[in-house]
Amino acid sequence: MVNEIYILVDKMLKLIAIILVMIYVVIPLLRFLMKGYVITQVHKKMSEQDIRSKQNATRARKEGSIDVDFVPPTSKSKPKPKPADNDDYVPYEEIKD
């Protein structure tokens, strides 16, 4: 009977030791490893986004190109002015002194 109690106490102490090892060793180790992994992934995604934004900026702004953000709609109600026969003519009025 006493021998059985010692066996039960021995098993309970082993279980408590395993639980303490899990709480104080394994969980902090996993937390440390996961933190490092997350930080690495965040840096990787940030650098990929940086590279993509720089590529888009260079692709969008090549030398000599013009970007038009807004083109006003043309209305059909206003008639377009007719071009003059002679492009050099400028109408003016003479002012007398």
SVG drawing of the C-alpha trace seen along z (x, -y; Angstrom):
<svg xmlns="http://www.w3.org/2000/svg" viewBox="-26 -112 40 114">
<polyline fill="none" stroke="black" stroke-width="0.4" points="0.0,0.0 2.8,-2.4 4.6,-1.4 1.6,-2.3 1.4,-5.7 5.1,-6.3 4.4,-5.4 1.5,-7.8 3.5,-10.6 6.3,-9.9 4.0,-10.1 2.4,-13.3 5.8,-14.9 6.8,-14.0 3.6,-15.5 4.2,-18.7 7.8,-18.8 6.6,-18.4 4.0,-21.2 6.6,-23.5 9.0,-22.9 6.3,-23.6 5.3,-26.9 8.8,-28.2 10.9,-26.8 8.9,-25.7 6.3,-28.6 8.9,-31.4 11.0,-29.7 8.1,-29.4 7.2,-33.0 10.8,-34.1 10.9,-32.0 7.5,-33.3 8.4,-36.9 11.6,-36.5 9.6,-34.8 7.0,-37.5 9.6,-40.3 11.4,-38.7 8.2,-38.3 7.2,-41.9 10.6,-43.2 10.4,-41.0 6.9,-42.3 8.0,-45.9 11.0,-45.5 8.9,-43.8 6.4,-46.7 9.3,-49.2 10.7,-47.6 7.2,-47.4 6.5,-51.1 9.9,-52.2 9.3,-50.1 5.8,-51.6 7.2,-55.1 9.9,-54.6 7.5,-52.9 4.9,-55.7 7.4,-58.6 9.7,-58.0 11.7,-60.9 9.7,-63.0 6.4,-61.5 3.3,-63.5 0.6,-62.2 -2.9,-63.6 -5.0,-63.0 -8.2,-64.7 -9.6,-65.4 -12.6,-67.7 -15.6,-66.4 -16.4,-68.1 -19.9,-69.5 -21.7,-69.4 -23.8,-72.4 -21.0,-74.9 -19.9,-75.3 -16.2,-75.1 -14.7,-78.2 -13.8,-77.9 -10.1,-78.3 -9.1,-81.4 -8.0,-81.2 -4.8,-82.9 -3.1,-81.8 -0.9,-84.9 -3.8,-87.4 -4.6,-88.9 -7.6,-91.2 -6.8,-94.5 -8.1,-98.0 -5.8,-101.0 -5.7,-103.5 -5.1,-107.2 -3.1,-109.4"/>
</svg>
